[in-house]
Amino acid sequence: MAVRDTLDRFDRYCELLYALTGVEPVISDIEPRAREDGPVRAISYIGTPEPGYVTGFTYGLSLSSHPDWGTKGRELCVTVRSGDVEWSQVPARVVAVLRGICPFNPGQVLGYKEPYVADSSMNSIVLAEPAVALGSGPLNLGGIEGGARMLDLVEIVGAYPIHSSEREFAYLHGFDALWSLAWDRFDPARAPVA
């Protein structure tokens, strides 16, 4: 799995994210479940998309594959209204545990037994379209080979922190029912809506 991981590939990903955000990131390594699967990194942007927010992208999920993805890889992205950079690392921690096991499909709800961040009771995420504008289509991390750019397409999936009661609501009623409720998708300190 980690054969696709090269410093050039990671650098291209960071360059594409810089073109989208215009901000230098804070990069954190997250311990993967299995080292042979390759690295997992949290790429955090403080004050993005605006002051008072933090945005985080994963790197490492796209080193694996899943039949649901077709020819594209996937990475996750979270945006919350918080000054706590730990929120930007939540998707990378989820990827570190579930990569190779979970398809990470939009509409999927994933949970954990403990809160993701201190001072919050949220211990689940729901996957959907990313909150950050990413341009049109997937990112191409492919390098140049023989004078032609190779394709290595990566789709970004949004991750939104939710409460365990909301996770259970989605299990019972489906993603659309949860998504249609009135809740602030950027507030990790909000009360549960279900």
N, CA, C and O of each residue as an XYZ file, in Angstrom:
776
protein
N       0.816     -1.192      0.000
C       0.000      0.000      0.000
C       0.861      1.258      0.000
O       0.571      2.203     -0.734
N       1.903      1.283      0.803
C       2.709      2.486      0.952
C       3.635      2.733     -0.227
O       4.348      3.736     -0.234
N       3.651      1.845     -1.237
C       4.504      2.019     -2.402
C       4.196      3.340     -3.097
O       5.107      3.980     -3.624
N       2.949      3.759     -3.109
C       2.549      5.018     -3.740
C       3.044      6.232     -2.968
O       3.087      7.332     -3.519
N       3.414      6.058     -1.718
C       3.840      7.183     -0.903
C       5.263      7.582     -1.262
O       6.206      6.814     -1.070
N       5.404      8.776     -1.777
C       6.721      9.335     -2.043
C       6.730     10.765     -1.518
O       5.677     11.378     -1.344
N       7.906     11.281     -1.273
C       8.015     12.667     -0.830
C       7.468     13.603     -1.904
O       6.833     14.607     -1.579
N       7.706     13.289     -3.183
C       7.180     14.124     -4.273
C       5.664     14.166     -4.264
O       5.066     15.222     -4.470
N       5.040     13.016     -4.025
C       3.567     12.960     -4.005
C       3.027     13.816     -2.864
O       2.096     14.598     -3.059
N       3.604     13.672     -1.687
C       3.157     14.468     -0.543
C       3.386     15.957     -0.808
O       2.529     16.782     -0.495
N       4.533     16.299     -1.380
C       4.820     17.705     -1.699
C       3.816     18.263     -2.703
O       3.372     19.402     -2.557
N       3.450     17.482     -3.721
C       2.445     17.943     -4.698
C       1.113     18.195     -4.015
O       0.435     19.180     -4.306
N       0.738     17.297     -3.098
C      -0.514     17.463     -2.361
C      -0.479     18.769     -1.563
O      -1.433     19.546     -1.598
N       0.610     19.005     -0.853
C       0.730     20.239     -0.063
C       0.720     21.473     -0.960
O       0.148     22.498     -0.589
N       1.343     21.390     -2.135
C       1.327     22.519     -3.079
C      -0.094     22.806     -3.555
O      -0.495     23.967     -3.636
N      -0.853     21.769     -3.869
C      -2.241     21.956     -4.311
C      -3.090     22.551     -3.187
O      -3.928     23.417     -3.435
N      -2.877     22.090     -1.956
C      -3.624     22.639     -0.824
C      -3.228     24.088     -0.576
O      -4.078     24.910     -0.234
N      -1.953     24.411     -0.743
C      -1.510     25.799     -0.582
C      -2.175     26.691     -1.639
O      -2.571     27.818     -1.342
N      -2.295     26.185     -2.865
C      -2.954     26.955     -3.925
C      -4.419     27.225     -3.569
O      -4.972     28.255     -3.955
N      -5.043     26.308     -2.838
C      -6.440     26.478     -2.429
C      -6.592     27.393     -1.217
O      -7.553     28.158     -1.129
N      -5.644     27.315     -0.285
C      -5.792     28.033      0.989
C      -4.946     29.298      1.077
O      -5.348     30.267      1.722
N      -3.782     29.300      0.438
C      -2.864     30.426      0.552
C      -2.212     30.522      1.922
O      -1.687     31.572      2.292
N      -2.244     29.441      2.668
C      -1.743     29.428      4.051
C      -0.736     28.278      4.199
O      -0.927     27.197      3.642
N       0.332     28.531      4.954
C       1.279     27.461      5.282
C       0.668     26.585      6.379
O       0.134     27.107      7.358
N       0.739     25.273      6.225
C       0.106     24.380      7.194
C       1.010     24.009      8.368
O       2.220     24.234      8.360
N       0.364     23.434      9.366
C       1.051     22.743     10.448
C       0.826     21.260     10.147
O      -0.317     20.820     10.017
N       1.902     20.493     10.037
C       1.790     19.083      9.662
C       2.130     18.214     10.864
O       3.166     18.392     11.506
N       1.239     17.269     11.160
C       1.424     16.357     12.289
C       1.352     14.916     11.798
O       0.456     14.562     11.032
N       2.288     14.091     12.235
C       2.232     12.663     11.937
C       1.317     11.990     12.948
O       1.386     12.270     14.145
N       0.464     11.106     12.462
C      -0.463     10.347     13.297
C      -0.061      8.877     13.192
O       0.170      8.372     12.093
N       0.020      8.209     14.308
C       0.430      6.794     14.335
C      -0.608      5.933     13.613
O      -1.765      5.897     14.030
N      -0.217      5.233     12.530
C      -1.171      4.376     11.825
C      -1.383      3.055     12.554
O      -0.548      2.635     13.355
N      -2.504      2.411     12.271
C      -2.812      1.103     12.846
C      -1.761      0.084     12.430
O      -1.335     -0.746     13.234
N      -1.340      0.153     11.155
C      -0.327     -0.764     10.632
C       0.719      0.054      9.876
O       0.401      0.695      8.874
N       1.950      0.034     10.347
C       3.028      0.833      9.738
C       3.230      0.538      8.257
O       3.546      1.438      7.479
N       3.046     -0.736      7.862
C       3.260     -1.102      6.460
C       2.253     -0.450      5.516
O       2.450     -0.466      4.301
N       1.173      0.125      6.057
C       0.180      0.822      5.232
C       0.643      2.218      4.829
O       0.007      2.868      3.999
N       1.743      2.681      5.411
C       2.242      4.010      5.083
C       1.826      5.040      6.114
O       1.102      4.728      7.059
N       2.287      6.268      5.930
C       2.039      7.306      6.923
C       0.605      7.824      6.915
O      -0.126      7.676      5.936
N       0.232      8.426      8.017
C      -1.002      9.210      8.105
C      -0.589     10.555      8.675
O       0.090     10.630      9.699
N      -1.009     11.618      7.996
C      -0.658     12.966      8.446
C      -1.900     13.832      8.517
O      -2.834     13.689      7.728
N      -1.884     14.741      9.494
C      -2.893     15.797      9.592
C      -2.232     17.068      9.083
O      -1.176     17.469      9.572
N      -2.862     17.697      8.099
C      -2.359     18.938      7.519
C      -3.338     20.025      7.951
O      -4.460     20.102      7.450
N      -2.897     20.863      8.888
C      -3.786     21.808      9.571
C      -3.548     23.238      9.111
O      -2.409     23.681      8.959
N      -4.650     23.949      8.895
C      -4.609     25.352      8.471
C      -5.371     26.178      9.500
O      -6.598     26.122      9.582
N      -4.625     26.939     10.277
C      -5.215     27.764     11.333
C      -5.683     29.075     10.708
O      -4.968     29.685      9.913
N      -6.896     29.503     11.077
C      -7.454     30.735     10.513
C      -7.964     30.553      9.100
O      -8.043     31.523      8.346
N      -8.313     29.335      8.724
C      -8.800     29.028      7.379
C     -10.150     28.334      7.483
O     -10.267     27.367      8.235
N     -11.160     28.776      6.774
C     -11.156     29.734      5.681
C     -11.163     31.203      6.111
O     -11.031     32.096      5.274
N     -11.316     31.452      7.408
C     -11.264     32.824      7.911
C     -10.856     32.781      9.380
O     -10.877     31.712      9.990
N     -10.487     33.920      9.958
C     -10.082     33.917     11.372
C     -11.153     33.276     12.261
O     -12.352     33.463     12.052
N     -10.690     32.521     13.253
C     -11.608     31.843     14.163
C     -11.961     30.434     13.730
O     -12.686     29.734     14.438
N     -11.463     30.007     12.581
C     -11.720     28.664     12.072
C     -10.402     27.897     11.990
O      -9.322     28.486     11.983
N     -10.513     26.593     11.930
C      -9.375     25.724     11.649
C      -9.862     24.674     10.647
O     -10.969     24.148     10.765
N      -9.016     24.385      9.664
C      -9.332     23.387      8.643
C      -8.217     22.363      8.627
O      -7.040     22.710      8.729
N      -8.589     21.106      8.499
C      -7.598     20.041      8.448
C      -7.868     19.073      7.319
O      -9.012     18.690      7.075
N      -6.811     18.679      6.632
C      -6.865     17.663      5.587
C      -6.063     16.456      6.060
O      -5.110     16.591      6.828
N      -6.456     15.289      5.598
C      -5.680     14.087      5.873
C      -4.719     13.841      4.722
O      -4.931     14.311      3.603
N      -3.666     13.102      5.013
C      -2.829     12.507      3.980
C      -2.529     11.090      4.449
O      -2.070     10.877      5.572
N      -2.792     10.140      3.584
C      -2.532      8.741      3.912
C      -3.685      7.831      3.533
O      -3.466      6.661      3.221
N      -4.912      8.343      3.553
C      -6.049      7.521      3.142
C      -5.908      7.123      1.681
O      -6.214      5.986      1.322
N      -5.452      8.033      0.837
C      -5.324      7.759     -0.599
C      -4.205      6.774     -0.922
O      -4.054      6.373     -2.076
N      -3.429      6.381      0.067
C      -2.419      5.343     -0.148
C      -3.062      3.961     -0.196
O      -2.454      2.996     -0.659
N      -4.305      3.882      0.289
C      -5.048      2.630      0.223
C      -6.031      2.721     -0.953
O      -6.047      3.713     -1.682
N      -6.825      1.704     -1.122
C      -7.843      1.727     -2.171
C      -9.083      1.010     -1.645
O      -9.037      0.287     -0.650
N     -10.186      1.234     -2.344
C     -11.443      0.569     -1.990
C     -12.265      0.439     -3.269
O     -12.246      1.351     -4.096
N     -12.983     -0.664     -3.455
C     -13.788     -0.825     -4.676
C     -14.784      0.319     -4.908
O     -15.099      0.626     -6.058
N     -15.285      0.954     -3.846
C     -16.243      2.057     -3.986
C     -15.622      3.291     -4.638
O     -16.351      4.139     -5.153
N     -14.312      3.408     -4.628
C     -13.649      4.631     -5.086
C     -13.378      4.652     -6.580
O     -13.101      5.718     -7.130
N     -13.446      3.533     -7.243
C     -13.094      3.500     -8.660
C     -11.609      3.784     -8.826
O     -10.784      3.212     -8.113
N     -11.264      4.658     -9.754
C      -9.853      4.958    -10.035
C      -9.300      6.089     -9.183
O      -8.121      6.422     -9.299
N     -10.122      6.685     -8.330
C      -9.669      7.806     -7.499
C      -9.347      7.345     -6.088
O      -9.900      6.355     -5.608
N      -8.454      8.062     -5.430
C      -8.216      7.883     -4.009
C      -9.092      8.859     -3.235
O      -9.816      9.660     -3.827
N      -9.023      8.786     -1.928
C      -9.793      9.703     -1.083
C      -8.918     10.242      0.027
O      -8.001      9.574      0.504
N      -9.225     11.478      0.430
C      -8.706     12.090      1.649
C      -9.872     12.823      2.286
O     -10.862     13.127      1.620
N      -9.754     13.109      3.582
C     -10.815     13.790      4.323
C     -10.417     15.222      4.650
O      -9.236     15.568      4.688
N     -11.438     16.048      4.886
C     -11.226     17.447      5.252
C     -12.273     17.850      6.280
O     -13.449     17.516      6.138
N     -11.846     18.570      7.317
C     -12.760     19.088      8.333
C     -12.541     20.592      8.464
O     -11.411     21.070      8.368
N     -13.617     21.329      8.683
C     -13.545     22.762      8.972
C     -14.467     23.031     10.148
O     -15.655     22.709     10.101
N     -13.914     23.629     11.214
C     -14.723     23.978     12.379
C     -14.367     25.386     12.856
O     -13.274     25.897     12.613
N     -15.322     25.980     13.535
C     -15.122     27.293     14.142
C     -14.521     27.061     15.533
O     -15.235     26.870     16.518
N     -13.199     27.083     15.578
C     -12.489     26.810     16.819
C     -11.040     27.264     16.658
O     -10.502     27.287     15.551
N     -10.433     27.616     17.755
C      -9.015     27.921     17.763
C      -8.184     26.713     18.143
O      -6.957     26.796     18.183
N      -8.836     25.582     18.426
C      -8.144     24.373     18.860
C      -7.714     23.549     17.647
O      -8.547     22.932     16.982
N      -6.419     23.544     17.365
C      -5.884     22.830     16.203
C      -6.148     21.325     16.280
O      -6.087     20.635     15.262
N      -6.437     20.818     17.463
C      -6.714     19.393     17.618
C      -7.909     18.941     16.767
O      -7.951     17.796     16.318
N      -8.878     19.835     16.545
C     -10.022     19.489     15.693
C      -9.577     19.154     14.271
O     -10.160     18.289     13.617
N      -8.547     19.839     13.801
C      -8.082     19.599     12.426
C      -7.403     18.238     12.285
O      -7.186     17.768     11.168
N      -7.067     17.604     13.403
C      -6.418     16.291     13.387
C      -7.407     15.131     13.509
O      -7.025     13.975     13.326
N      -8.661     15.423     13.814
C      -9.655     14.368     14.037
C      -9.788     13.443     12.819
O      -9.728     12.226     12.994
N      -9.965     13.962     11.592
C     -10.093     13.027     10.464
C      -8.862     12.145     10.278
O      -8.998     10.974      9.923
N      -7.663     12.683     10.511
C      -6.451     11.875     10.367
C      -6.416     10.755     11.405
O      -5.960      9.649     11.115
N      -6.900     11.044     12.617
C      -6.950      9.988     13.633
C      -7.942      8.893     13.242
O      -7.700      7.712     13.491
N      -9.062      9.290     12.627
C     -10.045      8.307     12.160
C      -9.432      7.466     11.033
O      -9.571      6.243     11.019
N      -8.755      8.129     10.090
C      -8.102      7.423      8.984
C      -7.055      6.447      9.519
O      -6.958      5.320      9.032
N      -6.279      6.859     10.502
C      -5.219      6.008     11.063
C      -5.776      4.698     11.597
O      -5.100      3.671     11.544
N      -6.989      4.721     12.105
C      -7.603      3.526     12.691
C      -8.374      2.704     11.655
O      -8.351      1.475     11.705
N      -9.059      3.373     10.713
C      -9.997      2.672      9.829
C      -9.531      2.507      8.383
O     -10.232      1.881      7.587
N      -8.380      3.046      8.027
C      -7.886      2.922      6.648
C      -7.736      1.440      6.294
O      -7.189      0.654      7.067
N      -8.232      1.081      5.116
C      -8.172     -0.304      4.666
C      -9.349     -1.143      5.132
O      -9.536     -2.268      4.668
N     -10.141     -0.602      6.046
C     -11.305     -1.310      6.581
C     -12.593     -0.637      6.125
O     -13.572     -1.308      5.795
N     -12.585      0.681      6.111
C     -13.778      1.500      5.884
C     -13.688      2.177      4.514
O     -12.600      2.592      4.113
N     -14.811      2.299      3.780
C     -14.758      2.962      2.474
C     -14.739      4.494      2.540
O     -14.382      5.143      1.557
N     -15.113      5.076      3.674
C     -15.161      6.535      3.813
C     -16.032      7.153      2.716
O     -15.607      8.068      2.011
N     -17.249      6.637      2.586
C     -18.197      7.138      1.593
C     -18.982      8.323      2.135
O     -19.352      8.333      3.309
N     -19.245      9.329      1.291
C     -20.151     10.395      1.718
C     -21.485      9.782      2.156
O     -21.990      8.855      1.523
N     -22.040     10.306      3.238
C     -23.267      9.769      3.815
C     -23.009      8.787      4.936
O     -23.935      8.409      5.653
N     -21.773      8.370      5.098
C     -21.406      7.419      6.145
C     -21.198      8.152      7.470
O     -20.730      9.291      7.500
N     -21.553      7.479      8.559
C     -21.376      8.019      9.908
C     -20.428      7.085     10.648
O     -20.623      5.870     10.665
N     -19.400      7.667     11.259
C     -18.389      6.890     11.975
C     -18.294      7.389     13.398
O     -18.356      8.594     13.643
N     -18.145      6.470     14.343
C     -18.092      6.874     15.744
C     -16.919      6.280     16.486
O     -16.237      5.372     16.010
N     -16.709      6.824     17.669
C     -15.645      6.407     18.558
C     -16.227      6.414     19.962
O     -17.215      7.106     20.211
N     -15.646      5.667     20.877
C     -16.213      5.564     22.221
C     -15.912      6.781     23.090
O     -16.678      7.087     24.004
N     -14.808      7.482     22.818
C     -14.397      8.642     23.617
C     -14.540      9.928     22.796
O     -14.527      9.877     21.566
N     -14.676     11.067     23.455
C     -14.694     12.342     22.713
C     -13.386     12.532     21.941
O     -12.317     12.130     22.400
N     -13.488     13.145     20.777
C     -12.314     13.389     19.931
C     -11.386     14.447     20.514
O     -10.166     14.353     20.383
N     -11.970     15.451     21.158
C     -11.208     16.594     21.661
C     -11.683     16.895     23.077
O     -12.877     16.818     23.368
N     -10.746     17.236     23.954
C     -11.115     17.613     25.332
C     -12.086     18.789     25.283
O     -12.043     19.593     24.351
N     -12.938     18.891     26.256
C     -13.943     19.955     26.362
C     -15.045     19.846     25.315
O     -15.747     20.824     25.056
N     -15.207     18.672     24.709
C     -16.304     18.435     23.773
C     -16.802     17.016     23.984
O     -16.020     16.113     24.281
N     -18.096     16.824     23.831
C     -18.636     15.467     23.945
C     -18.762     14.794     22.581
O     -19.209     13.650     22.506
N     -18.382     15.474     21.509
C     -18.505     14.894     20.167
C     -17.515     13.747     19.991
O     -16.320     13.878     20.256
N     -18.059     12.613     19.530
C     -17.220     11.429     19.335
C     -17.542     10.699     18.034
O     -17.275      9.505     17.896
N     -18.115     11.425     17.089
C     -18.494     10.823     15.815
C     -18.300     11.850     14.708
O     -18.215     13.051     14.965
N     -18.229     11.359     13.464
C     -18.221     12.247     12.314
C     -19.194     11.723     11.276
O     -19.451     10.522     11.190
N     -19.729     12.646     10.489
C     -20.542     12.292      9.336
C     -19.791     12.804      8.109
O     -19.242     13.905      8.121
N     -19.772     11.995      7.053
C     -19.046     12.337      5.840
C     -19.998     12.881      4.782
O     -21.084     12.343      4.566
N     -19.568     13.967      4.121
C     -20.391     14.638      3.114
C     -19.468     15.456      2.210
O     -18.251     15.267      2.219
N     -20.046     16.347      1.444
C     -19.244     17.261      0.622
C     -18.394     18.125      1.544
O     -18.846     18.495      2.628
N     -17.161     18.457      1.131
C     -16.322     19.297      1.992
C     -16.844     20.728      2.076
O     -17.446     21.234      1.129
N     -16.610     21.371      3.212
C     -17.052     22.743      3.426
C     -16.178     23.743      2.681
O     -16.642     24.816      2.297
N     -14.912     23.390      2.479
C     -13.959     24.279      1.818
C     -14.091     24.124      0.306
O     -14.142     23.003     -0.200
N     -14.147     25.250     -0.421
C     -14.215     25.211     -1.882
C     -12.900     24.669     -2.432
O     -11.828     25.193     -2.129
N     -12.989     23.616     -3.240
C     -11.792     22.945     -3.733
C     -11.634     23.034     -5.241
O     -10.823     22.308     -5.816
N     -12.385     23.900     -5.887
C     -12.301     23.976     -7.339
C     -13.144     22.884     -7.958
O     -14.059     22.358     -7.325
N     -12.834     22.546     -9.193
C     -13.654     21.555     -9.885
C     -12.914     20.215     -9.957
O     -11.776     20.134    -10.419
N     -13.577     19.205     -9.501
C     -13.045     17.855     -9.622
C     -11.993     17.497     -8.598
O     -11.641     18.299     -7.733
N     -11.494     16.266     -8.712
C     -10.491     15.772     -7.764
C      -9.126     16.420     -7.999
O      -8.866     16.984     -9.062
N      -8.271     16.328     -6.995
C      -6.895     16.814     -7.097
C      -6.052     15.751     -7.810
O      -6.258     14.555     -7.603
N      -5.107     16.183     -8.644
C      -4.221     15.242     -9.330
C      -2.843     15.311     -8.696
O      -2.136     16.309     -8.839
N      -2.460     14.247     -7.995
C      -1.153     14.182     -7.349
C      -0.118     13.496     -8.225
O       1.011     13.265     -7.792
N      -0.499     13.170     -9.460
C       0.394     12.450    -10.360
C       1.605     13.271    -10.756
O       1.523     14.485    -10.945
N       2.724     12.587    -10.878
C       3.972     13.217    -11.289
C       4.123     13.205    -12.801
O       3.220     12.791    -13.528
N       5.269     13.662    -13.257
C       5.590     13.687    -14.678
C       6.424     12.446    -15.008
O       7.425     12.161    -14.351
N       5.992     11.720    -16.033
C       6.736     10.538    -16.471
C       6.788     10.540    -17.986
O       5.753     10.545    -18.653
N       7.991     10.537    -18.522
C       8.139     10.574    -19.975
C       7.581     11.840    -20.592
O       7.118     11.820    -21.733
N       7.618     12.944    -19.856
C       7.116     14.219    -20.360
C       5.618     14.408    -20.215
O       5.104     15.479    -20.536
N       4.901     13.394    -19.739
C       3.441     13.501    -19.578
C       3.074     13.391    -18.099
O       3.691     12.638    -17.346
N       2.061     14.154    -17.701
C       1.596     14.090    -16.317
C       0.759     12.833    -16.137
O      -0.198     12.590    -16.873
N       1.140     12.042    -15.144
C       0.415     10.819    -14.812
C      -0.791     11.176    -13.944
O      -0.776     12.180    -13.233
N      -1.816     10.363    -14.006
C      -3.000     10.598    -13.186
C      -2.877      9.878    -11.849
O      -2.559      8.690    -11.793
N      -3.129     10.604    -10.796
C      -3.227     10.080     -9.431
C      -4.283     10.953     -8.769
O      -3.959     11.861     -8.004
N      -5.554     10.670     -9.070
C      -6.660     11.531     -8.662
C      -7.093     11.232     -7.235
O      -7.221     10.076     -6.830
N      -7.316     12.312     -6.481
C      -7.731     12.206     -5.078
C      -8.952     13.090     -4.860
O      -8.912     14.301     -5.076
N     -10.034     12.458     -4.428
C     -11.278     13.149     -4.097
C     -11.237     13.534     -2.614
O     -10.815     12.740     -1.773
N     -11.673     14.747     -2.304
C     -11.732     15.200     -0.911
C     -13.157     15.043     -0.399
O     -14.106     15.524     -1.019
N     -13.299     14.364      0.740
C     -14.601     14.132      1.380
C     -14.622     14.925      2.679
O     -13.674     14.869      3.462
N     -15.706     15.663      2.906
C     -15.847     16.447      4.122
C     -16.198     15.592      5.321
O     -16.960     14.632      5.209
N     -15.636     15.945      6.473
C     -15.930     15.270      7.745
C     -16.488     16.309      8.705
O     -15.882     17.364      8.893
N     -17.635     16.025      9.315
C     -18.306     16.962     10.209
C     -18.499     16.308     11.576
O     -19.154     15.269     11.667
N     -17.947     16.889     12.633
C     -18.105     16.306     13.968
C     -19.569     16.330     14.414
O     -20.276     17.319     14.220
N     -20.003     15.227     15.014
C     -21.363     15.126     15.550
C     -21.328     14.376     16.885
O     -20.319     13.782     17.266
N     -22.471     14.427     17.578
C     -22.633     13.731     18.853
C     -23.052     12.275     18.615
O     -23.565     11.943     17.546
N     -22.835     11.423     19.599
C     -23.210     10.006     19.471
C     -24.718      9.844     19.271
O     -25.144      8.942     18.550
N     -25.534     10.701     19.895
C     -26.988     10.613     19.700
C     -27.360     10.931     18.249
O     -28.313     10.364     17.715
N     -26.616     11.831     17.615
C     -26.858     12.150     16.211
C     -26.401     10.999     15.310
O     -27.022     10.718     14.285
N     -25.323     10.345     15.700
C     -24.867      9.158     14.977
C     -25.955      8.085     15.012
O     -26.277      7.486     13.986
N     -26.517      7.846     16.199
C     -27.583      6.849     16.337
C     -28.810      7.250     15.523
O     -29.455      6.400     14.910
N     -29.133      8.536     15.518
C     -30.244      9.047     14.712
C     -30.002      8.725     13.237
O     -30.918      8.280     12.545
N     -28.784      8.943     12.753
C     -28.462      8.649     11.353
C     -28.552      7.152     11.072
O     -29.014      6.757     10.001
N     -28.117      6.312     12.014
C     -28.240      4.864     11.826
C     -29.705      4.458     11.669
O     -30.034      3.602     10.848
N     -30.580      5.078     12.460
C     -32.005      4.729     12.432
C     -32.755      5.343     11.256
O     -33.610      4.692     10.655
N     -32.437      6.597     10.923
C     -33.241      7.350      9.956
C     -32.511      7.686      8.659
O     -33.134      8.155      7.706
N     -31.217      7.456      8.610
C     -30.445      7.712      7.401
C     -29.737      9.057      7.406
O     -30.065      9.961      8.174
N     -28.761      9.154      6.527
C     -27.963     10.371      6.399
C     -28.823     11.588      6.068
O     -28.663     12.640      6.687
N     -29.732     11.460      5.101
C     -30.537     12.612      4.671
C     -31.350     13.188      5.817
O     -31.505     14.406      5.914
N     -31.873     12.331      6.687
C     -32.647     12.818      7.829
C     -31.762     13.624      8.778
O     -32.177     14.671      9.274
N     -30.542     13.139      9.034
C     -29.620     13.883      9.894
C     -29.207     15.186      9.227
O     -29.220     16.240      9.863
N     -28.846     15.126      7.969
C     -28.335     16.302      7.260
C     -29.400     17.384      7.142
O     -29.071     18.569      7.085
N     -30.677     16.993      7.105
C     -31.755     17.982      6.945
C     -32.132     18.684      8.252
O     -32.848     19.685      8.229
N     -31.656     18.169      9.394
C     -31.912     18.847     10.664
C     -31.173     20.186     10.695
O     -30.157     20.358     10.021
N     -31.686     21.124     11.477
C     -31.044     22.435     11.603
C     -29.926     22.347     12.642
O     -30.190     22.280     13.842
N     -28.676     22.349     12.172
C     -27.533     22.319     13.070
C     -26.361     23.030     12.411
O     -26.207     23.004     11.190
N     -25.555     23.653     13.223
C     -24.402     24.402     12.761
C     -23.265     23.423     12.516
O     -22.667     22.922     13.469
N     -22.963     23.149     11.279
C     -21.973     22.159     10.913
C     -20.543     22.554     11.284
O     -19.634     21.727     11.217
N     -20.343     23.809     11.672
C     -18.998     24.308     12.004
C     -18.753     24.500     13.495
O     -17.656     24.885     13.898
N     -19.764     24.236     14.316
C     -19.654     24.499     15.755
C     -19.434     23.213     16.550
O     -20.387     22.471     16.786
N     -18.198     22.934     16.967
C     -17.945     21.719     17.723
C     -18.374     21.812     19.191
O     -18.245     20.845     19.942
N     -18.883     22.977     19.593
C     -19.346     23.144     20.971
C     -20.879     23.149     21.073
O     -21.424     23.375     22.153
N     -21.558     22.906     19.985
C     -23.030     22.986     19.969
C     -23.663     21.816     20.733
O     -23.030     20.788     20.972
N     -24.909     22.006     21.101
C     -25.690     20.951     21.749
C     -26.191     19.977     20.683
O     -26.313     20.353     19.517
N     -26.482     18.740     21.062
C     -27.017     17.778     20.094
C     -28.376     18.218     19.557
O     -29.149     18.864     20.264
N     -28.663     17.868     18.308
C     -29.969     18.182     17.706
C     -30.836     16.925     17.612
O     -31.986     17.005     17.180
N     -30.312     15.789     18.004
C     -31.100     14.547     17.984
C     -30.680     13.701     19.189
O     -31.205     12.605     19.388
